Amino acid sequence: MEFARVGKSEFRVVFTLNWKKALKTMLVLGLAVGVGFLPLEIDDAQRKCLMVFVGAAGLWITELIPPFATAIMVIVLDVYLLGLPRGDVATYLHPISSPILVLFFGGFILAVAATKHGFDVRLARAFVKPFGTRPSMVLLGVILTTALFSMFMSNTATAAMMIAILAPVFRQFEEREKFKRALVLAVPFAANIGGMGTIIGTPPNAVAASVLEKSGHEVTFLGWMILAVPIVLVLLLILWALLLAIFPPKRDRFDILFPQPLNVTPALGIVVVTFTITVLMWLTAGLHHIPPAVTALFPVMIFTAFGVLGREDLRKIDWDILILVAGGLTLGVSMQNTGLSDWLMSQIPFGSIPQILVLAVVAVISITISNFMSNTAASNLMIPIVMAISSLTPTLGAIGVAFACSLAMSLPISTPPNAIAFATRAVSTRDMARFGTLISVCGVVFVLVALHLFYRFTNVLGEMP
């Protein structure tokens, strides 16, 4: 029996922990059910949707069960409580096959192939080496390279790769030398910021793009980059300046010794060609009119057909993230279809508040909750609500929330890249809290100003290309 391998004291501890977690989970679900009996002026469908929303929010915030499990619960409950009674099950199952999820899947496939065959290390060397050996320029090279990778790869995979590449550099520093902390913090912060640059860069972007598409405000791959990349570049320069000011380097020069990349193979050639073609097709979708999601299937077909990726490689994909995004999209669909999001927003007098202040309030709420829960889950909760604010254009609100969620990086638990950097033991929780919060505040202020200016003086946020 399995229990024979566990001591009585260990079993008692595990049982106690599970009992406490089960009790807390029941309290969250009980609160969700209780909300359904409040004397609110909403119809039956809205009441059911509100119960699902409160339950999902509580479980995503507390993480009493895995976030992807909460997402599955949302999909199942929406289908049974809202889809079946209306005879419209397909509406609540459609997000599972959303084009945005297909696009994200293709991005994951590209990242896994690049890592397996050494393309990522070669690219990192090509981009960082030209910055020379001066500490300030090396730091800039690390920031820009990390951000570039995170636009097309998972932020988590990017941070893990860059931390591994920089490991020999970290050993050149004393235990608490200031500039070492600058290099360590630069990786997760740049990964978080860089992910804002493309639709596939981070899940909140995918959530925003998908919700906008369903509401008739389609955002193309290139259109997102036209708006986001300039903002990302300025944020990266702000990050660079702040890290240099807070952690000035003591030495005049040092060099990064990159790990020896894997040998050149036919598989690597296939990865390079396919990666290049896919990105170019994404950037030129306005010319050939092939949807980005359809383009994302191209590397999937090539890599599996030619044996570049096998069954074991497919298991490395972050399937839980895809499930989490699907659950959030289903929640958004249910809130919009039942009118719950409109009702929630009608309870707050946003109409009498200037648009920039409304956006600021939304951004602060988003960045706060995203520090304590998955930024994907936070965007799943906030974007459908924000879309119902009449004083905000849908595109402005959705993108503002997505960017704010990506800027939440005050704690080791805020994002996986933060946790990876924290695991090096080169930075403390206090370091991350102080400097992560500083970057977040500076970043969200600039994003608010930039989005407001884009909205006032261009048509980018009105009808994005």
TORMIDREN-668896 format. One record per residue: x, y, z of N, C-alpha, C in turn; residue in one letter. Coordinates in steps of 0.001 Angstrom, whole numbers, plus 500000, padded with zeros to 6 digits. Layout:
XYZXYZXYZA ...
end
This chain:
500844498800500000500000500000500000500876501245500000M 500400502269499359501147503520499281501301504167500650E 500270504003501516500318504649502812501421504087503687F 501877502857503400502913502240504217504226502989504095A 504404503747503044505655504482502837505654505824503562R 504520506223504103504404507523504752504275507330506249V 505148508004507025505083507923508472503799508514509010G 503427508117510218502178508613510802502190510126510945K 503320510663511411503387512117511610503285512855510276S 503964512296509232503891512929507917502472512862507363E 501827511699507536500468511553507033499524512521507748F 499756512708509063498915513615509842499067515040509341R 500312515442509006500549516798508508499867516993507164V 500036515996506260499415516084504941497903516141505059V 497356515287505931495901515260506114495396516586506663F 496152517170507624495750518450508210495748519554507161T 496835519579506338496927520602505295495792520456504294L 495523519210503865494453518976502906493095519336503500N 492911519041504777491642519352505444491424520861505496W 492497521600505822492383523056505876492111523636504488K 492803523106503479492597523605502122491180523297501656K 490690522094501987489325521724501598488312522650502258A 488553522989503519487642523878504231487634525271503604L 488813525780503276488901527101502654488222527097501279K 488411525993500544487763525892499229486253525909499374T 485742525177500368484299525153500605483787526534501008M 484592527287501753484185528643502146484074529549500919L 485058529433500013485025530248498794483796529904497956V 483562528603497779482409528177496985481098528533497680L 481105528452499019479910528844499770479611530323499600G 480667531138499590480490532572499354479908532813497970L 480418532068496981479917532214495605478434531869495522A 478037530781496187476618530399496179475788531428496932V 476334531931498051475615532922498844475328534200498081G 476277534595497223476079535801496418474848535660495534V 474563534439495112473418534204494249472074534451494916G 472057534514496238470804534734496965470653536172497451F 471595537034497086471472538435497478470328539093496706L 469652540082497324468526540754496656469006541766495615P 469525541256494503470048542108493443469065542147492277L 469035543267491580468118543428490442468741542859489163E 468874541546489134469426540857487977468567539638487689I 468621539159486434467795537998486091468505536708486490D 467851535582486209468358534285486663469703533939486028D 469855534219484714471115533908484035472258534748484604A 471989536024484848473016536890485419473396536433486828Q 472404535958487576472673535485488945473590534256488908R 473307533340488011474172532151487880475583532549487449K 475659533469486496476962533917486009477740534614487121C 477042535382487953477698536067489071478277535059490053L 477560533978490314478069532952491225479343532314490658M 479323532017489359480519531443488730481679532425488794V 481399533700488522482450534722488536483078534849489921F 482259534935490962482773535084492333483575533852492741V 483063532669492395483789531445492723485129531371492017G 485148531721490717486400531691489952487388532715490496A 486887533911490801487778534950491338488397534505492651A 487583533940493539488101533486494829489130532391494703G 488872531433493809489814530319493639491067530744492899L 490949531665491945492139532146491249493017532987492179W 492399533785493025493176534632493932493875533797494998I 493154532843495592493723532038496677494550530859496168T 494306530425494914494974529256494329494839528031495226E 493646527873495809493373526691496626493361525433495772L 492956525577494523493114524510493542493917525103492393I 494563524283491572495381524834490476494558525758489583P 495150526865489117494402527816488277493738527174487064P 494418526192486429493814525563485258492579524752485656F 492579524207486882491416523460487362490228524397487547A 490496525599488034489434526602488150488887526949486773T 489776527072485787489340527385484417488425526293483870A 488772525029484126487927523921483677486568523985484367I 486581524313485659485334524433486405484439525507485792M 485045526630485392484277527717484770483609527233483485V 484376526537482646483827526049481371482661525094481615I 482849524137482525481814523134482789480562523782483375V 480737524671484360479581525316484986478831526208484006L 479567526935483175478895527785482186478084526946481198D 478646525814480797477926524945479863476638524414480505V 476736523942481756475583523331482412474567524361482898Y 475044525480483470474133526454484066473557527437483053L 474353527758482015473916528782481062473670528232479665L 474517527314479225474380526801477870473212525861477685G 473093524855478555472020523869478415470619524478478538L 470357525315479558469005525896479659468617526719478446P 469576527349477794469275528176476631469410527409475320R 469814526151475391470039525385474179471166525947473339G 472180526510474009473265527199473296474614526773473872D 474826525474473939476073524950474511477287525386473700V 477151525454472382478289525763471500478929527101471846A 478127528073472278478666529397472612479714529310473707T 479494528423474675480403528324475819481518527295475604Y 481427526540474530482514525629474167483415526227473086L 482906527213472367483674527811471264485026528376471713H 485138529035472901486450529573473292487564528540473358P 487203527255473534488232526210473590488974526112472261I 488284526449471169488916526409469845489176527810469310S 489317528764470203489542530150469791490808530270468936S 490776531082467871491985531304467061493172531806467881P 492885532550468945493973533039469796494690531887470478I 493945530865470896494584529697471509495440528956470495L 494963528873469260495758528244468193497035529045467956V 496915530363467961498082531227467783499086531021468913L 498585530940470130499460530722471283500129529355471203F 499382528358470775499921527004470633501084527003469646F 500905527707468521501994527806467554503216528487468137G 502995529514468963504117530185469621504864529254470559G 504122528433471304504758527457472197505589526452471401F 505047526006470268505756525038469424507082525629468932I 507050526883468485508276527555468031509312527618469155L 508854527952470366509771528079471491510410526749471858A 509615525699471888510147524366472231511177523926471196V 510893524142469916511825523749468853513113524558468922A 512994525861469166514183526721469249515086526294470397A 514497525944471525515282525525472696515925524163472473T 515183523238471908515689521876471720516893521835470799K 516901522642469762517953522561468748518971523707468826H 518978524454469944520022525441470174519878526751469419G 518749526977468788518549528232468059518458529413469015F 517904529186470219517749530267471181519107530778471672D 520040529868471952521371530275472425522120531033471332V 521998530566470108522662531259468991522114532674468817R 520811532823468939520220534152468822520667535054469966L 520690534512471178521112535303472334522551535782472164A 523422534893471717524820535284471488524897536365470415R 524136536211469351524177537180468252523714538560468694A 522757538614469629522217539905470042522984540543471189F 523543539739472094524225540305473270525672540664472972V 526376539834472207527801540054471938528126541453471410K 527326542001470479527665543330469937527667544456470965P 527112544233472134527064545300473135528383545454473886F 529370544596473603530703544759474167530835544220475571G 531778544796476337532098544285477667531873545311478783T 531484546536478443531184547526479480529930547097480235R 529953547106481567528810546607482345527477547247481970P 527480548557481784526217549230481463525667548767480121S 526546548559479149526102548121477827525718546642477832M 526432545843478625526063544430478756524663544325479365V 524411545153480375523084545163480991522010545524479964L 522289546524479143521338546907478099521135545752477114L 522229545072476759522120543934475850521271542823476430G 521446542538477714520649541505478381519173541903478384V 518887543160478693517509543640478750516841543529477379I 517504544039476345516902544043475010516756542627474450L 517760541790474688517694540418474184516591539635474877T 516512539768476188515456539078476934514084539527476460T 513922540827476287512632541356475838512273540852474443A 513269540814473550513018540343472193512560538892472195L 513230538049472975512843536648473049511440536502473617F 511119537298474636509823537141475295508664537594474418S 508965538311473330507897538678472394507403537464471614M 508260536463471446507904535316470616507996533987471353F 508475534029472594508562532832473409507848533073474725M 507568532016475424507015532131476768507958532940477650S 507390533843478457508210534625479385508999533713480321N 508354532637480740509004531699481654510206531033480985T 510008530542479751511107529899479029512233530884478755A 511881532118478428512894533148478168513717533425479411T 513037533609480543513749533896481792514656532733482185A 514159531512482059514977530341482401516214530262481526A 516051530529480224517185530475479296518212531550479635M 517767532781479854518701533881480105519411533730481449M 518706533252482457519345533018483756520429531951483615I 520142530898482825521140529848482608522348530387481858A 522107531233480838523201531813480067524066532720480940I 523429533447481867524151534407482699524762533781483948L 524496532500484199525011531852485412526531532014485577A 527350531803484521528794532015484694529151533462485037P 528367534404484538528624535815484851528352536086486319V 527273535510486844526939535724488251528073535267489173F 528776534213488758529851533689489599531070534610489633R 531119535593488725532228536550488730532065537620489807Q 530875537705490397530587538757491360530637538232492789F 530858539145493729530751538808495138529286538554495475E 529059537948496643527722537476496995526666538576496899E 526928539761497461525918540816497490526348542041496684R 527212541845495700527615542971494860526400543518494135E 526289544847494137525066545488493646524753545159492198K 525749545226491335525466545071489914525007543657489574F 525392542695490384524903541328490187523383541303490325K 522869542039491307521417542104491491520744542782490296R 521440543766489722520882544439488546520703543452487393A 521705542612487156521623541635486075520533540599486322L 520436540160487583519425539150487910518025539725487748V 517804540928488277516477541546488189516122541950486764L 517140542260485966516884542680484583516178541589483789A 516482540332484075515920539235483283514406539117483458V 513882538943484688512417538816484794511683540088484419P 512252541253484802511563542507484494511505542744482986F 512600542462482291512615542634480831511720541603480154A 511669540387480697510789539359480123509328539768480266A 508973540301481437507592540736481661507215541885480730N 508121542836480589507851543998479726507851543582478260I 508827542785477853508935542387476454507728541610475970G 507124540823476865505956540049476480504783540905476035G 504798542179476407503719543084476007503756543383474510M 504885543090473848505109543556472488504324542870471395G 503898541617471609503152540894470570501959540191471200T 501024539792470357499840539090470849500219537777471525I 501252537097471012501646535810471589502668535968472703I 503054537204473045504102537424474026503728536997475430G 502466537144475790502028536799477142500517536557477101T 499998535665477948498566535335477902497606536528478030P 497872537537478879496930538672478917496714539330477557P 497761539373476730497597539924475377496625539072474565N 496767537765474686495884536860473945494445537003474410A 494261537134475723492908537317476262492301538601475719V 493073539694475757492573540978475265492216540904473788A 493102540320472986492861540236471542491641539388471228A 491468538291471959490342537410471697489019538054472086S 488981538696473251487753539361473693487396540497472732V 488405541239472287488159542319471327487623541774470010L 488197540656469555487749540063468297486284539640468380E 485898539046469522484516538601469686483536539766469758K 484032540940470143483151542106470226483216542960468959S 483880542442467923483928543146466648485060544135466507G 486080544059467383487231544964467314488495544127467095H 488654543631465885489782542735465599491102543489465630E 492104542870466242493450543431466317494396542484465603V 495111542960464595496045542107463865497362541996464624T 498151541018464222499459540810464852500326542068464700F 500396542599463481501200543797463231500588545021463904L 499256545104463913498597546236464550498927546331466023G 498965545177466698499342545170468112500772545666468279W 501674545206467410503076545599467532503274547091467273M 502513547652466331502634549083466041502352549898467293I 501383549456468068501060550151469308502024549803470434L 502305548493470596502986548021471797504501548167471766A 505127547927470622506596547910470583507217549258470995V 506712550413470512507279551681471004507147551831472508P 506016551411473069505826551484474514506827550572475217I 507003549372474692507946548417475281509366548971475254V 509781549552474143511146550085474034511402551173475071L 510448552074475240510631553137476248510672552534477649V 509805551571477933509806550925479250511131550211479514L 511711549613478492512998548928478666514113549925478956L 514071551071478304515074552110478594514897552658480007L 513655552798480452513394553226481834513950552193482806I 513706550906482501514235549825483338515747549890483402L 516390550052482269517857550132482205518387551291483042W 517793552469482894518243553655483626518053553472485138A 516935552908485550516680552721486976517637551706487585L 517883550596486878518796549578487412520220550118487530L 520652550914486552521995551505486633522093552523487766L 521016553275487978521032554277489041521010553623490419A 520275552531490551520140551863491856521316550935492132I 521817550261491095522905549289491263524079549658490353F 524807550722490653525930551116489779527039550062489775P 527624549761488606528689548746488529530001549258489109P 530783548356489703532085548708490271533211548497489269K 533080547503488423534157547156487496533953547839486148R 535030547886485378534988548568484079534503547670482956D 534747546376483079534378545491481990534263544056482474R 533473543287481787533426541835481941532741541264480711F 532895539989480514532377539359479305531430538227479687D 530457537960478813529533536847479015530032535651478218I 530273534559478925530713533330478281529486532474477989L 529052532474476744527856531732476378528139530237476359F 527135529425476724527310527973476617527493527571475155P 528262526512474958528500526045473596527198525544472986Q 526747526143471878525477525690471282525610524307470681P 524480523694470451524459522367469850524981522421468419L 525413521261467915525953521195466557524901521577465515N 525399522070464402524500522406463287523973521100462693V 522662520998462620522023519785462107520934520182461108T 520471519232460300519341519537459411518116520035460174P 517899519488461379516744519916462182516862521392462551A 518091521832462884518300523243463205517986524114461991L 518398523670460825518098524422459606516603524562459385G 515872523480459632514417523523459487513812524512460483I 514335524507461718513832525425462752514066526875462341V 515274527186461876515610528560461499514711529051460361V 514582528220459316513774528624458157512304528769458552V 511794527801459291510376527826459681510094528993460613T 510981529221461576510824530330462515510755531655461752F 511678531832460820511734533076460051510485533274459205T 510079532224458487508889532318457633507647532631458467I 507512531965459617506322532156460459506229533587460961T 507329534111461481507314535482462007507037536484460889V 507649536269459732507413537185458598505947537128458152L 505358535949458149503949535832457765503045536516458784M 503410536428460064502639537137461084502702538649460862W 503889539135460529504079540579460378503439541126459104L 503260540262458115502722540725456823501314540201456564T 500579539900457618499223539348457450498322540296456669A 498586541601456774497767542571456047497949542492454542G 499041541883454083499308541776452652498721540498452049L 498923539368452741498448538094452175497116537645452784H 496670538312453855495358538061454463495193536641455003H 496297536021455374496221534729456064496162535015457563I 495114534601458264494997534893459694496201534370460477P 496644535096461512497795534652462316497622533245462886P 496389532881463258496162531546463818496432530463462782A 496080530722461525496346529762460452497857529655460213V 498531530794460238499991530787460100500641529987461220T 500090530080462435500658529381463589500630527869463418A 499741527373462564499680525934462327500820525444461430L 501438526366460694502525526002459776503709525358460509F 504267526006461556505377525335462258504953524045462937P 503705523959463398503227522719464018503312521574463020V 502850521823461799502879520797460759504313520435460380M 505143521438460135506515521192459679507318520431460732I 507278520893461976508112520297463027507706518863463351F 506421518570463295505983517201463596506167516277462392T 505931516791461196506056515950459997507493515557459727A 508452516474459996509859516207459711510629515700460928F 509937515396462010510591514821463174511427515798463978G 511238517095463750511967518097464543511515518032466000V 510232517795466216509681517619467555508962516274467619L 509113515607468752508453514330468959507397514415470039G 506889513256470409505819513197471405506272513771472745R 507502513475473149508004513977474431508120515500474417E 508473516053473273508594517512473170507244518192473337D 506189517576472796504858518167472907504403518235474357L 504936517350475194504566517368476616505173518559477353R 506156519217476733506800520372477366506005521667477174K 504987521612476342504164522799476108503355523113477364I 503154524380477647502382524799478824500887524636478545D 500439523393478559499027523128478287498132523786479331W 498612523868480568497790524467481619497496525940481325D 498462526614480678498237528016480315497151528115479247I 497170527224478278496142527233477237494756526983477845L 494685526065478801493410525776479474492956526989480273I 493914527638480939493596528812481752493037529931480884L 493658530170479745493163531201478830491765530834478322V 491559529555477978490249529122477487489168529339478542A 489485529036479795488514529250480866488180530716481034G 489193531561480928488954532996481048488108533530479908G 488368533035478700487573533465477542486116533033477701L 485900531822478227484532531348478459483835532221479494T 484560532580480562483987533463481574483603534807480964L 484463535340480109484172536606479455482946536525478558G 482837535412477807481680535212476934480393535167477760V 480428534440478869479219534317479693478825535650480312S 479808536437480736479499537726481343478919538700480323M 479385538617479093478860539501478056477499539025477558Q 477344537710477374476077537184476863474921537398477838N 475206537265479125474144537436480118473924538896480489T 474870539770480111474748541179480469475282541491481859G 475940540510482496476447540740483853477515541825483890L 478419541824482897479481542825482887478898544230482772S 477850544396481959477191545703481844476560546110483171D 475939545142483833475295545447485122476323545853486172W 477452545121486224478502545452487195479024546864486979L 479240547229485733479774548553485454478745549659485709M 477462549302485592476429550310485841476330550677487315S 476927549848488175476893550132489605477948551157490023Q 478855551492489104479925552466489409479755553660488482I 479733554880489017479497556072488180480711556471487351P 481163555563486450482331555876485638482055556993484632F 480774557186484295480460558180483283480835559594483675G 480884559862484984481207561210485449482694561405485703S 483509560381485417484959560442485675485683560554484345I 486687561442484247487456561549482997488043560204482592P 488175559983481283488618558693480766489986558287481301Q 490914559221481394492262558882481858492237558406483308I 491332558979484130491224558541485519490569557167485603L 489588556924484735488963555600484688490011554547484328V 490819554848483320491864553924482909492882553712484025L 493184554783484764494137554680485876493591553770486978A 492322553932487308491703553086488336491730551626487903V 491350551386486658491341550022486117492749549421486147V 493749550218485761495138549730485723495641549401487123A 495331550244488093495779550013489474495148548740490033V 493850548570489792493184547348490263493802546120489604I 494029546203488297494588545064487555495982544709488039S 496814545713488221498198545456488614498278544946490048I 497323545386490885497316544939492276496942543473492382T 495834543087491750495411541690491873496350540761491116I 497002541274490066497904540437489279499186540128490036S 499506540920491044500669540633491873500443539428492775N 499180539107493023498873538029493951498218536830493279F 498017536915491978497447535791491251498036535775489853M 497775534732489105498259534636487734497809535843486923S 498752536429486138498343537576485317497323537165484255N 497349535887483873496330535387482953494961535407483621T 494913534905484860493640534887485581493153536308485843A 494076537195486190493692538587486456493097539246485215A 493728539029484077493194539600482836491867538953482455S 491729537649482747490461536968482486489312537594483270N 489609538017484498488576538620485335488277540053484930L 489322540820484659489163542266484491488699542678483098M 489204542035482047488922542513480686487434542485480337I 486701541392480641485261541437480320484523542555481049P 484947542855482272484301543928483036484626545281482418I 485906545477482097486347546764481547485691547037480199V 485454545995479425484840546169478106483450546787478198M 482834546698479382481477547226479548481457548673480035A 482626549260480288482670550651480756482430551571479561I 481340552281479592480946553083478433481897554243478165S 482570554735479217483457555888479030484822555495478483S 485064554188478325486319553715477744486024553055476395L 486862553316475405486727552545474173487156551107474489T 486528550108473884486863548715474198488348548404474033P 488948548901472944490361548614472694491247549240473752T 490952550467474113491744551157475129491668550423476462L 490475550023476867490316549343478146490978547983478171G 490754547166477126491293545810477107492818545807477071A 493395546654476222494857546704476126495453547306477393I 494776548286477984495257548860479241495340547824480341G 494333546960480442494346545897481447495457544894481155V 495599544494479888496632543519479514498025544040479885A 498293545303479556499595545881479881499801545982481393F 498768546398482112498887546532483565499178545186484221A 498503544131483757498749542799484314500189542353484071C 500740542692482913502127542317482604503128543095483448S 502735544260483926503644545091484724503614544740486209L 502817543766486590502769543344487998503959542436488284A 504963542950488959506178542152489216506834542535490538M 506020542724491571506545543166492860506969542030493771S 506533540809493491506798539689494392507345538494493611L 508045537584494301508508536370493617507353535555493040P 506171535647493653505028534870493175504241535605492092I 504613536843491780503833537631490831503845537022489439S 505013536566488985505142535943487671506168534821487753T 506077533798486907507105532745486880508520533286486643P 508736534279485741510089534824485602510641535389486910P 509796536037487715510239536526489023510692535369489899N 509922534292489897510264533140490719511583532522490278A 511821532464488971513072531910488449514253532759488896I 514127534075488820515207534971489257515422534858490762A 514344534770491518514442534658492973515161533376493378F 514979532316492572515598531024492878517115531072492797A 517689532093492163519149532213492111519735532612493466T 518906533085494377519302533558495710520157534822495653R 520246535430494478521025536664494352520211537883494759A 518891537734494785518017538832495205517080538319496289V 516689539231497166515780538874498248514358539288497894S 513423538834498705512032539253498509511910540764498643T 512689541330499574512666542779499768513166543503498515R 514252542990497910514765543591496668513686543608495597D 513041542448495426512041542344494370510837543228494659M 510443543300495932509290544121496297509579545603496061A 510767546039496492511096547464496362511275547871494908R 512110547149494220512470547576492870511425547131491841F 510785545994492099509703545581491216508533546551491275G 508220547018492484507142547998492633507505549311491963T 508763549722492103509212550963491467509067550876489950L 509513549758489371509389549571487923507920549535487518I 507110548851488322505677548758488008505017550125488001S 505315550933489023504698552260489117505127553141487945V 506446553183487687506937553983486559506347553481485250C 506270552160485121505751551572483893504289551874483663G 503467551725484697502035551936484507501722553409484257V 502494554318484874502295555746484605502585556049483140V 503711555516482640504053555766481236503027555138480303F 502579553909480609501589553240479756500296554045479694V 499854554560480839498627555362480863498767556595479980L 499886557278480112500112558482479307500188558122477827V 500935557051477513501108556655476114499780556254475474A 498984555444476168497701555022475620496757556206475446L 496788557127476410495935558316476317496325559165475111H 497634559320474885498099560114473741497782559411472430L 497963558099472399497606557344471196496133557545470867F 495315557503471900493877557615471693493488559018471217Y 494112560039471783493731561418471465494249561893470118R 495471561502469781496112562099468609496274561145467428F 495878559890467570495936558962466438494662558153466411T 494549557346465389493395556454465288493745555029465659N 494917554847466275495402553488466549494466552736467483V 493929553446468489493065552771469442491592552843469043L 491321553455467922489943553469467466489670552268466596G 490406552177465490490291551009464600491697550505464336E 492172549607465191493531549108465037493625548267463780M 494762548355463057494912547599461802494962546096462061P 
end
